[in-house]
């Protein structure tokens, strides 16, 4: 892997968190392939091979539905989110698939409260090149706690 490809991977992750943190949710599904997998899953379930996830989307169309649901039906207190991503480990795989693991922490600030750690864990991802750009084919957000935040409405 050359430096250019490494920078392209880092740019994809920066675009991912920018969409979520800045509320530009329409751009979020565009970072994925049409046939993709997006899961938010507790670490215990992931490690035991249990399929139950707290959020599951199996295509870009389902990601778009998630965004539409956030806009139209969800009622929640206004908040600011800040995703911190670190320790990217890149492992080129077979057939053009690039495996990436990274740590993440999501900070949440409600308008009248102090900032709190909302969620933390690791991303276990598969990237592929589509139309000349890297995109997520699979994104697993494996969170460390067995407790699910009651306000898990946004993607991680």
Order of alpha helices (4+ residues) and beta strands (2+ residues): alpha-alpha-beta-alpha-beta-alpha-beta-beta-beta-beta
